[in-house]
Amino acid sequence: MKPEKQADFVSESAAILQQQIGKASTSNVKAARTIQPLVRFGRHEGTVNDVSLAPDSISSRVRVMSVSDDKTFAIWDSRAGKDKPTSLGKKCHSNFEADCCAWNPMDMNLVASGGHDFLTKVWDVRALLKQNGEPNPP
């Protein structure tokens, strides 16, 4: 192929590629605007640093654990309401931010959190619910 023809081919290919990328990004933006969350939880007073979806969650019962810069962790159950955590661990890492959390996939009653106090802690959800005077989830 002659250099002039090769340059024309590259220019045409670049224009087609740019047009396709433009279409793809526009359709992604449109799709992103129409997606709605299944459920939203919120009552932390600081930035949420991590969330963990309970392995036994289903669309009719979503359970989530979240940790925050407000030094707490919360366990949310969609059946209890969206603005009220089922359990809230006040200052779960002393006076430090809580950074990460996870559910135990083998025992839904155990959750773990990690914080700026250099500690990893394991919590029994049943004990937290009892401490808050709330019934254990079924």
Disulfide bonds with the S-S distance in Angstrom:
none
